[in-house]
Amino acid sequence: MVARTILHCDMNNFFASVETVKDPSLAGKPLAVCGSIEERHGIVLAKNELAKAYGITTGEPVVRARAKCRNLTVVSPHYEDYLKYSALARTIYSEYTDLVEPYGVDECWLDVTGSERLFGDGKTIAEALRARIKRELGLTISVGVSFNKVFAKLGSDLKKPDAVTVIPEASFRDTVFPLKVSELFGVGRSTAAELFRYGIFTIGQLATAYPPLLQQRFGKNGWRMRRDAAGENTDPVLSLDTEIPLKSIGHGTTPRQDMASLAEAWPIMLALCEEIGHRLLACRKRARGVSLSLRDNTLKTRQYQCHFPIPTDSYSVIASAARSLLAERHVWERPLRSLSVTAIDLIGDHVPYQADFFCDAERLARSETIDRVMDAINIRYGKGKIRYGVLVQNPRGEVGRGIGFGRREELR
């Protein structure tokens, strides 16, 4: 097998860095990009290095972040700008290789194996990219260079910001094996804690762990983790135009107040499904089922799911199924702090399917037609111009206003 040269480019403190490029007066100040402080879900989405020095972490409440740093500058996110700079960076990457695989909005893998004759070895290309991103976009990146995707990402994480780290195949064990197992891509906090229970603390210990033990405890994921730790990952870097099958579309929220009953949760669920339905129509997908995830005020999580007799893109049908799950399977021991709804097992809207003999296909078709018409009106005249009445009249004010359109008992 031909030795590969894989780069992982990670844009440093991306949201905060873009905000500073847009407004240079923010430079030199502890900065955090946050959700609304008035809302309970107002959290830190990103921070710069100065804010990080105060111990501010991504995901913590804005109030706590401000308590750590009294002179913290807080700005709201501007996602359209982040997408713009992400696209500009990918354009630069694409000048060096056509194998550019995004991972989130601020990270990309690049396979430059076939580009080295033109642009130099992996480290040379990485330094060139780092310089160009800084010069042309005003942002910094950290780049990992290695022989597979896992170690390339590990390299970009080892030295930040604005750095290049090379993990060569010949000596990767010297660099990688002493690191904590939690440093390995794909090993989350709970998985690392479980590995600790078995005396596996470092990547080297994971690479040499007894395979049947990992297989028994973690299933296929155990085999994957051991393979990655041993440097045996061979996953290819996909090109930008590769279409990755979309398996699910979900949406969740943490409202201002806890939800203590089905009546309080229902309008919120329907509003979430309204967005899911729009995205299903936009990508021409139908859902074969729905999953409901609930978190109570002690942060205990419950999940329920069911499948439909006929695949659908009707958000009212998806919402009604989610409501049935909540009504029939959930025991209201405590108020709910947050919930999310996910349309699962997606298929293309052109894919034939076998209808269930006992389902009401005509009723489903009417639901889909009405929802598609409503979606088209909202696209043309603005989001929320026409909605189901329960979303307009919701006294908790969790959803926006619009023309009310009530129908059928299950939507009241």
N, C-alpha and C positions, 0 to 999 in steps of 0.2 A: 504494500500500500504506500502511495506517495505521501510523504510527510506534509501535513497541512500547516498553514500559518493563519491563525484566527485572531482577530482583534475584537475587543469589547470596548465600545466607547460610551462613557457615562458622563452626561453633562452635569457639572457640579452645581448643587443647590439650585436646580433649574428654575423653578418658579421665582424664587427670590432674585436670582441673577437676571432674569428677563425684566423683572420690575425695576431693577437698578439700571439696566440699559435704557429702558424707557424714560426713567427719571433719575438722572445722574446725581441729583441732590440727596438721594438715598445712600450713596456710597459712603462708607466709613461709619455707618450707623448699624446698631443691632436691628435686624429686620426679620419680620415674620409675615408670611402670607397666610391669612386666616379666614375662616368663615365668620359670619356675623357674630359679634360678641353679645348681641341682644338675644340670640337664639341659643337654646341649650346645646345644639350640635355645633356651636362655634368652637372650632379646634384649629390647632396649628397644622397647616397643610405642608408648609415648607419654611425653612429658615436659612439665614446665611451663616458664615463661619463665626461672625462676631456674636450672634445670638446663641449659637451652639456652645460658645465658651461659657455662657451663663447656665448651661445645663438644660436649655430648652430643647424639647424633643418633639418630633413629629407625632401628631395624634393627641397631644395633651390639650386640655381646655385653655382657651385664650386667657382666662382670668388667672390661672396658675402660672402661665408663661409670663404675664405682666408682673406677677408677684416676685418672680425670680429676677426680672430685669425691669426696673422702674422706668427706664428711658427707652424701652422697646418700641420701635416703630412698627405699627400694624397696618397692612394694606390688604385690600380685597383681591381675590384672584381674578385674572383676566384670561380665561381659557383660550379665547381666539388668538391671543398673542402667543401663548405657549405652543399652540398648534402651528402657527406661522414660523416660529423659530425652529421648531422640530423639523418641519418640512425643509427649511433652508439648510439645516445641518445634514439631513439625508441627501440633499442635492450634492453637497460637497463630498460626502462619503461615496456617492455613486460615480464620481469622477475617477475613483481608484479601483472600483470593482462593481460588478452588477449583482453580486451576492451580498445584499444588505438586508438583514433581518431585524426589524424593530422589536424591541421588548419594552413596552410602555412608550410614553411620549418622549422620554429623555435618554433612552438607552438603545443601542444597536450592536448587533454582531456583524462583523465583516469577514468574509473569507478572501484573503488577498494572496492566496497561494499562486494563482495564475498571474498576479500583477507584479511580482517581485522583479522580473526581468526589466520591467518598465520603470518602476519607482523605487527599487531597493528592497532590502529585507524588511521584515515586520516592524522592527524598532524604528527604522528610518521612515516608513510610511506613517507609523503612529505619531512620531514627532512632527511630521509634515501636517497631519490632520490637526494636531493640537495647536500648532502655530496658525493655521488657516482659520480655525474656529474662533480663536482669540482675535485675530486681525480683522476678519470679515464680519463676525457677529457680535464681538465684544464679550463673548462667553468663554468659560474654560471647561475643559474635559479632562477626565482621567481615562487612560487607555491601558487595558491589559492585553498582553501579547503572549499567546501560547499555542499549543498544538491541538487544543480542542475547546469547545465552547465553555465548558464548566470552569476550566482553569483560566481562560481568558477573562471571564467575569470575576473570578476570584482575584486576578491580578489588578483589575480596575478598582476593586474595593480595598486593596492593601495599602495603596498610597494615594491620598487625596489632600487637597485639590490640585488640579493642573499638573499631572504627573504621568509618566509612562513606566509600567512595571512589566518586565519580561520573565516568564516562567518557562524555561526551555525544557524540552522533552528529556534530554539527557540527565538533567539534575533536578527534576521537579520535586523529587522526594525530599531533598534538603530544605526546600522552601515550604512545601505544602504539608508534609506529614506532621510537623510539630504543631500546626495550627489547631485551634479548637474545632470540634466537629460542627459546631453551629456556624462556622465560617463557610461551609460548603454550600453551594447553590442547591436549593431544594430541601435543605434540612431546616425546618422551622423550629420555633421555640419548644412546642410540645414534643416534637420528634426528638430533638436534642435531649430534652429531659428524660425521655424514655430510654434513649441510648445510654445516658449517664447511669441509669439503674442497672444496666448490664455491664458497667465498667468500661464503656467506650467513650472516651473523653476527647480524643484527637482524631484528625482525619487519617493519620497513619494507622491507628487502632481500628478504625472502621474499614480501611482497605484490607486489613488482614484478619478481620473478624470471621467467625465460623459461619459459612453461608447458610446452612440449614437453620441456625438460630435466627438470623435476620429474616429468612424466608418465612419462618413460622410466626414471628412477631409482627412483621411489617408487610408480608405478602410480596407482590411484585416490586413494591417500592423499596423493600429491603435489598433485593437484588440490584436495583437501579442505583441506590446509594453506594453500595460497595463497589460497583463498577465505576462510578464517577470518582470515588475517592482514590481508586487505584489508577486513575488516568486512562481508563479504557472507554471513555465516552466517544462515540463516533457519529453523533447526531450532525446532520449537515446544516449549513447555514442556508436559509431559504432566501430567494430573491424577493424584492419589494412587491412584485406583481403576483407572487404566489397567493392563491386564494386558500386560506385556512378555513375548513368547515366550521360554521357557527353552530354550536350545539345548544346554546341557551341564551336567553336575554332576560336580565333581571333588573329590578329597581327596588331600593329600600329607603327608609327614612326614620329619623328620630324626631317625633313631633315635640312641640313645646311642653305638652302635658302627657303624663302616662295615660294609656288607654285601659280603662277598667271594665269594658264590656264590648260585646260584639257590635252594638250600636255605635260606639265611639270609634271602633277600628274600621268599620265598613267604608265610610267615605274616603278614608285614607287609602285603603286597599284599592278602591275603584280608581282613585287619582293615580296611584302607581301603575295600575294596569292600563290606564289611558296612555301613558308614556310608552309602556311596553308594546301596546297595540300599534302605536305610531311607528315604532322601530321595526316591528314585524312586517308591516306593510312596506316600509322603506327598503328593506332588504329582501322582500318577497319570500318570506318564510311563514310556515304554519307550525303551531305547537301541538305536540301529541300529548302534553301533560302540563301540570303546574306544580310548583314546589313552593311551600310557605315556610319561612323561617321567622321565628319569634324569639325575642329576648326580653325577659321580665326585668323588674327593677332591682333584682339581685344579680343581673347579668347572666342568668341561667338561660341557655338556648334550647329551643325545641324546633324540630323540623318535621313537616308532614308533606306528603305528595300524593297525587293521583294522576291517572291517565284518562284521556278523552276517548269516547267511542269513535269520533271523527276528528282529525286534525283541524285546527282552526286558527285564524288570525283575529278573531273578534275579541276585543278587550273586555267587553261586557260578559261574554261567556267565560273567559279566563278568570275574571274577577268573581263571578258567581261561584265558580268551582273552588276558588281560594276561600271564599266566605263559607262554603259548605264544610271545607276542611276545618276551619276555625270553629265552626258551630258544633260539628260532630265529634271532633277528635281532641280538641284542646280543653283541658280542665283549668278554669280560671282560679288558680291559687293566689296569684299576685297580679298586680297591674303590669301591662306590657310597656316597656320603655321604647322598643323599636320593633319594626317588622319589615320584611322584604318579601317580594313576590317574584318568582322566576318562571318564565315560560321555558319548558324543557323539551328535550328530544325533538329538536327542530328538523323540519324537512322543507324542501323548496315548494313553493305554491303550485308548481307544475307537476310535482310527483304524484302519480296515481296512488290511490289507497283503497282498501276494502272497507266499505261502510258497514257499520253495525246494523243488523236487521231491525233491532228494537229502538234505535235512536230516532229522534224527531229531526230528520235532515232538513225539512222545509223550514222549521223554526230556526235552526242554526243558520241557514242561508239568509233568512230575513235579518238576523242579528248581524251577520257579517256585512250585508249590504248597507244597513243603517250606520254601522261603525265606520265603514269606508267613506260614506258620504260625509259624515261628521268630520272625519280626518281631513278630507279634501277641502272642506269649508275652512277649517282651522289653518291649513297650509296656505290657502289663498288670502284669507282676511286677517290672520293673526291667531296665535295660540290662545286657546281658551274662549274663542268667540261663541262656540256652541258646545254645551256640556250637558250631562245628565243632571236633572234637578237636584239630586242629593248633593252634588258637588257645589252647586250655587248656593243652596240654603244651609249648608253645614254651619252650625252656630259656633264651632270651634275655630273656624277661620283657617283651617289647615290648607285649603285649596283656593285657587283663584276664582274670580267671578266670570260669568258668561251667560249666554242665553240658556235657560234651563230647558231640558228636553227629557221628560220622564216617560218611562214605558215599562210595562210588565212588572209583575209583583216582585220578582227577585231583585229589581233595581230600586225599590222604594226604601 
